């Protein structure tokens, strides 16, 4: 007897248009409660509120146009994720994570522990040839006349991978086949074993463009940050405590980038990037989300989420799952 369910509808929390609005002029995240409060406290921020409200529909329109009109320079990047693109160390970690009897102690023997206290880890993720091919494709897209959605209001240069068509062949398999078993052992208390969506983007730092990134926390349960290249100095990541802690940045931990390697951390960990010294730095950032966790408490407003239907994975929230339908009863 077969049963089917309607496709899950992903949502965002309504706080996306009211909380944590970034004002570049002041380097602050602010709260929106109405136009009078906005003008009184922060000046003209209405444009950012309206931008966020239109974001889903505009992103879907860009994705459709890119799919119909863009000609890739490296079409092999769009093939389904192959083991050849992944570092041998990452494949070994993933294989161990699904093996019988796998546990945290055994996993940590196969990873670099950057900070036991902060639960920050590092592991090679992609091979050098794959990093090079992906960078060439991203640069080709940057130089094209296609419309481009930027990762967020803090990063002005970069690419949203779902708009480029890389979610289905690259990012979803990476999350489902490799990251979820790994994260289930590392972060079981953060939804590591129940990841069901993501937001993946590439950020670029270069002279005359973005040079650094202010302190923030991610709209994610867990984060993977992979250095893709190129040749650069500076730009180290720095980490404080969890955002709920009042002394979260008293003694920040600095972590240097290593091309091809990924840093794993909790989304709520305060972090930022030091100024770039020379060269160009490109990083792939994957926000990993578990609706089973965030449906109870939005990580951005710290309240029960007020759900708003959205495009694609939205912000990783889901409405109550629909009841299963008995196919036999319909025939």
C-alpha positions in Angstrom: 0.0 0.0 0.0 1.6 3.2 -1.1 1.2 6.6 0.6 2.2 10.0 -0.7 2.3 13.4 0.9 2.1 16.8 -0.5 5.5 18.5 -1.0 6.7 20.3 2.1 6.3 24.1 1.9 9.2 26.0 3.3 8.7 29.4 4.9 10.5 32.3 6.5 9.7 34.0 9.9 8.0 37.4 9.6 10.9 38.8 11.7 13.0 38.7 8.5 11.4 42.1 7.7 11.6 43.5 11.2 14.7 42.2 13.1 18.4 42.3 12.4 18.2 44.8 9.6 21.8 45.7 8.7 22.6 49.5 8.3 25.9 49.7 6.5 26.3 53.4 7.4 26.5 52.5 11.1 27.6 48.9 10.9 24.7 48.0 13.1 21.8 45.5 13.0 18.6 47.2 14.0 14.9 46.5 14.8 12.0 47.8 12.8 8.7 48.6 14.6 7.2 51.2 12.3 8.1 54.2 10.1 8.0 56.7 12.9 10.4 54.7 15.1 12.5 54.0 12.1 13.0 57.6 11.1 13.4 58.7 14.7 16.1 56.1 15.6 17.9 55.2 12.3 16.9 57.4 9.4 15.7 56.1 6.0 15.7 52.3 6.4 12.4 51.6 4.6 14.2 50.6 1.4 15.8 47.6 3.2 12.5 46.5 4.7 10.9 46.6 1.2 13.9 44.8 -0.3 13.5 41.9 2.1 9.7 41.7 1.4 10.4 41.3 -2.4 13.4 39.1 -2.0 11.8 35.7 -2.6 10.0 36.6 -5.8 12.8 38.6 -7.3 15.3 35.7 -6.6 12.9 33.2 -8.3 12.7 35.5 -11.3 16.5 35.8 -11.6 16.9 32.0 -11.3 14.5 31.4 -14.1 16.2 34.0 -16.4 19.7 32.5 -15.6 18.4 29.0 -16.3 17.1 30.0 -19.8 19.8 32.4 -20.9 23.1 31.8 -19.2 25.9 29.8 -20.9 28.4 28.3 -18.3 32.1 28.4 -18.9 32.6 25.1 -16.9 29.5 23.0 -17.4 31.0 20.1 -15.6 30.5 22.0 -12.3 26.7 21.5 -12.8 26.9 17.7 -13.0 25.7 15.7 -10.1 28.3 15.8 -7.2 30.9 13.2 -7.7 33.3 11.8 -5.1 36.2 13.0 -7.3 35.4 16.6 -6.4 35.8 15.8 -2.7 38.9 15.7 -0.7 39.9 12.1 0.4 39.9 13.2 4.1 36.3 14.4 3.7 35.2 11.2 2.1 36.8 9.2 4.9 35.1 11.3 7.5 31.7 10.8 5.8 32.3 7.1 5.4 33.1 6.8 9.1 30.0 8.9 10.1 27.7 6.3 8.6 29.6 3.2 9.7 28.2 0.9 12.4 29.3 2.0 15.9 30.5 5.5 14.7 30.7 7.9 17.6 32.0 11.4 18.4 35.3 10.2 19.9 36.1 8.3 16.7 35.0 11.1 14.5 37.2 13.7 16.3 40.2 11.5 15.5 39.5 12.2 11.9 39.0 16.0 12.1 41.0 19.0 13.3 39.5 20.4 16.5 40.0 24.2 16.2 38.4 24.8 19.6 36.9 22.2 21.9 35.3 24.8 24.0 33.6 26.6 21.1 33.0 23.3 19.2 34.7 24.6 16.0 36.2 22.0 13.7 38.0 21.9 10.3 38.3 19.3 7.6 39.4 19.4 3.9 36.2 19.4 1.8 37.0 19.9 -1.9 40.0 19.0 -4.1 42.1 21.8 -5.6 41.0 21.1 -9.2 37.3 21.4 -8.2 37.9 24.6 -6.3 39.7 26.0 -9.4 36.8 24.9 -11.7 34.2 26.4 -9.4 36.1 29.7 -9.1 36.4 29.9 -12.9 32.7 29.4 -13.3 31.8 32.0 -10.6 34.1 34.5 -12.2 32.6 33.9 -15.6 29.1 34.4 -14.1 30.3 37.6 -12.4 31.5 39.0 -15.7 28.2 38.1 -17.5 25.3 40.4 -18.0 23.0 38.1 -16.0 21.1 39.6 -13.0 22.8 38.8 -9.7 21.4 38.5 -6.3 23.9 39.3 -3.5 24.3 37.0 -0.5 23.0 39.5 2.1 23.3 43.2 3.2 26.7 42.7 4.8 28.3 41.1 1.6 28.0 43.2 -1.5 30.0 40.8 -3.7 29.3 37.1 -4.2 26.8 34.7 -5.7 23.7 32.9 -4.5 24.2 29.3 -5.6 20.5 28.4 -5.9 20.1 31.2 -8.5 23.0 29.9 -10.5 21.4 26.4 -10.5 23.9 24.7 -8.2 21.6 23.7 -5.4 20.2 20.5 -6.9 23.4 19.1 -8.4 25.9 20.2 -5.8 24.6 21.6 -2.5 21.7 19.3 -1.8 23.8 16.1 -2.3 26.6 17.6 -0.2 24.1 18.3 2.7 22.2 15.0 2.4 24.9 12.5 1.7 27.9 13.9 3.5 27.2 16.8 5.9 24.1 15.4 7.7 25.8 12.2 9.0 28.8 14.2 10.0 26.8 16.9 11.8 24.6 14.3 13.5 27.7 13.2 15.4 29.2 16.6 16.0 26.1 18.6 16.9 23.2 16.3 17.8 21.8 19.0 20.2 21.6 21.5 17.3 19.6 19.5 14.9 22.7 18.1 13.1 20.9 14.8 12.4 17.7 16.5 11.1 19.0 19.0 8.5 16.4 19.4 5.8 17.3 22.7 4.0 20.2 25.1 3.4 21.2 28.4 2.0 24.5 28.4 0.1 26.3 31.4 -1.3 29.8 32.4 -2.2 31.3 35.6 -0.9 34.2 37.6 -2.5 36.7 39.9 -0.8 39.0 42.1 -2.9 40.7 45.5 -2.9 38.1 48.2 -3.8 35.3 45.8 -2.9 34.4 44.2 0.4 37.5 43.8 2.7 36.1 42.6 6.0 32.9 41.4 7.7 31.5 42.7 10.9 30.6 40.5 13.9 27.4 38.6 13.4 25.7 35.3 13.8 24.1 33.2 11.1 20.5 32.4 10.4 21.3 28.7 10.6 21.6 25.9 13.1 25.0 25.0 11.7 27.5 26.5 9.2 30.1 25.2 6.8 32.6 27.8 5.5 35.0 26.6 2.8 37.9 28.7 1.5 37.9 28.3 -2.3 40.8 30.7 -3.1 42.5 32.6 -4.6 45.9 33.8 -3.3 45.5 36.3 -0.4 46.7 37.5 2.9 44.7 38.5 5.9 41.0 38.0 6.2 41.1 35.5 9.1 37.8 34.4 10.7 37.4 35.4 14.3 35.0 33.7 16.8 33.5 34.8 20.1 30.9 32.9 22.2 27.3 32.2 21.4 25.3 35.4 20.7 23.2 35.0 23.8 26.3 35.4 26.0 26.9 39.0 27.2 30.7 38.6 27.1 30.7 36.8 23.8 33.6 38.7 22.2 36.0 39.4 25.1 38.6 36.9 23.9 38.0 36.2 20.2 39.6 33.1 18.6 41.2 33.7 15.2 41.2 31.0 12.5 43.2 31.3 9.3 41.7 30.2 6.0 43.2 27.1 4.2 42.1 26.7 0.6 39.9 23.7 0.1 39.3 23.3 3.8 36.0 23.9 5.6 35.4 25.3 9.1 32.3 23.9 10.9 30.6 25.8 13.6 27.3 26.5 15.3 25.2 29.2 13.6 24.7 31.1 16.8 28.5 31.5 17.3 29.4 35.2 17.0 32.0 35.6 14.3 33.4 37.9 11.6 36.3 38.3 9.2 39.4 40.5 9.7 40.4 42.9 6.9 41.8 41.4 3.7 45.5 42.2 3.3 46.3 41.5 -0.3 44.8 39.4 -3.2 41.3 38.0 -3.5 39.5 35.7 -1.2 36.4 33.6 -2.2 34.6 31.5 0.3 31.6 29.1 0.0 29.3 29.5 3.0 26.5 26.9 3.6 23.9 27.7 6.2 22.5 24.3 7.4 19.0 24.4 8.8 16.8 21.9 10.7 13.1 22.8 10.7 12.5 20.5 13.6 14.6 23.0 15.7 13.8 26.4 14.2 10.0 25.7 14.0 10.0 25.9 17.7 12.2 29.0 18.1 13.3 31.5 15.4 17.1 32.0 15.9 16.9 35.6 14.7 14.1 37.0 16.9 14.2 34.3 19.6 10.4 33.8 19.5 8.1 31.3 18.1 8.2 31.9 14.4 5.4 33.8 12.6 5.5 31.9 9.4 5.2 33.5 5.9 5.2 31.4 2.8 8.3 31.8 0.7 10.1 30.6 -2.4 12.4 27.5 -2.5 13.8 26.6 0.9 12.7 30.0 2.4 14.5 30.4 5.7 14.2 26.8 6.5 10.9 26.9 8.5 8.0 24.5 7.6 4.4 24.5 8.4 2.8 21.4 10.1 3.4 18.5 7.7 0.3 17.5 5.8 -1.4 14.2 6.6 -0.4 11.3 4.4 -2.8 10.3 1.7 -3.6 6.7 1.0 -3.2 6.2 -2.7 -5.3 3.0 -2.7 -8.2 4.9 -1.3 -8.1 7.2 -4.3 -8.2 4.5 -6.9 
